[in-house]
Amino acid sequence: MKDPYIFEFLGFPNDIDVSESKIETALINHLQQFLMELGKGFAFVARRQHIVTDTSDFYIDLVFYNYYLKCFVLIDLKTDKLTHAAIGQMNMYVRMYNDLKRSEDDNPTIGIILCTEKDETIVKYSVLAENEQFFASRYRLYLPKEEDLKQLIETSRIYLELKQQY
């Protein structure tokens, strides 16, 4: 899975906060570009797919099927930092989807949380660390400026060096 995804094609100004609903609507309006950003084999299935259990109703932001992986891919959009609550919600969605929607010839469902910031500590101590079916990826509504990009690269380099030391 890519990290980060770049949603510059949506055309949002880089100095305003955008709601999850607006991002979701813009992604659907620019579906071809979004599918290209996701990668090969993705087919659109549903937006805000309604899942009903015996006791509750749930809505999954975006549902795709990847015909190379032969599985459903659920995407949950978050306009802020990754939280353990978002991970728990996606875990539940994937389990529900596997029970209620997946057919026998499909591989297990994949869940992707797209967020603006990914906290590595939360990733390390959550189901994301040991489960091959869950992913958290960052997204950007625009490409960073050159000096910001240099700082991101330097920060990533330092993080990787520290991680290798321990």
N, C-alpha and C positions, 0 to 999 in steps of 0.2 A: 504494500500500500504506500502511496505517496505521502510525504509529509514535508512541507506543507502543500496544500492545494492552493492555487492562485485563481481567484475569482474576479480578476480585473475586468474581464469581459462583461460583468454586470453593470459597470459604469457608475458605481456609487462614488461620491466624493470621499476623499480620504480623511476628512476632518469632521465627520458626523457619525453618531452611533446609529446603527441600523438594527431593527428588530428581527427576530428569527423568522417571523411571518413574511416580512418584506424580502429577506434573503431567499426564503423558500419559493416565494412567488417569482422572484427574478430568476432563480435557477430553472424553474419550470418554463418560464418565458424564453430562456436561452438554453433549452434542453440539449440541442446538438452540441454546443460548446461545452456544456457541463459533462456530457457523456465522453467527449474527447478528453477532458481534464481527468476523468475517472480512470480511463485506460481502455484496453481492448475487452470486447465481449460483453459489455453492459447493455442491457435492454430495460427500458422504463416499464415498471409494473403499476405503481400507484403513488399518489400523493395523499398524505394524511389517511392512510389505510386504517379503517375501523376494525378493531379486533374485539370480539365480545367473549367474555367468559361467563360462568354461572353467576358471578357477583358484580362484575365491573365492565366498563367500556374503556378501551384504550385507543389511541391514535398514533400510528407510527408516521413520522415526518415524510420520509421518502423510502420507497421499496423498488429495488432493481432485481433483475435476474442476470447472472453472469453465465453465459452459455459455455465458456471455456472451463470455468470452475464447476459448472453444473450445480449452482446453488443460488439461493436468494441472498441478497445483500440489503440489510436494513441500515438506513442512515438517519441519525438523530443530529439536528443542528443545535448548537449552543453558541450564544453570542458572548460568552465569557469564558473564564478558566474552567478546565476540566475538574469535576468534583466526583467524590465517591458516590453521591446520589445519582449523578448522570450515568455512571458505570453500572450501578445497581439496576437502574431503569432499563438500560440496554440489555443487560443480562436477562432480565425478565422478558423483554420483547423477543429476544432470540429464542429463549426456551418456549415461549408461547407460540412463536411462529413455527418452530420445529414440531410442536405437538398438533397445531391446528391447521397449518397450511402446507407444510412440506410433504411431498409425496415420497414413496419408498425409493424411487430411483434418483432422487436429489441428494446431493451431499449436504452436510449440516449447514445451517444458515450462518452467515457472517454478519456481525454488527460493527458498524463504524460510527464513532462519535466524532463529528467535526466541530472543533472548538477554536476559539481565538488563542488560547494559551493552554499548553499541556504541562501539568505539574509532574515531573519525573518521579517524585516521591509517591504520589498517588498511583502512578502507573506501576511502580515497583511493588507496592504492597496490595495491589488489587488483583482481580481476576485477569486483568490485561496481561500481567507478567507471565502467567502460566497457561493461558488459553489461546490457542491458535485461531479461534473464531472471533475474537474481539480485538478491535483496533481503535486507537484514538489518534487522530491526525489534526494538525492545525490547518487553518485556512487563513488566507489574507484576501481582503477585498481589492487590493492593489499591490503591485510590486513595490518593495521598499525603495527609498532613495539610495543612491550609491553609498553614502556614508553610513546609513543604517544597515545596509546589506553587509558592509565590511565589519561593522560591529557585531552583527549576528554570526558571521563566519568566525570571528575571533572568539566570541563567547562559546560557540560550539566546539572549537578547537581546544580551548582550555578545559571545558567540561570533559571531553573525551580523554585528554591527557590525565586529568585527575581520576577519572573512572578506571583507567588502565593501571594507575598506581595502586589502587585498592582492589 
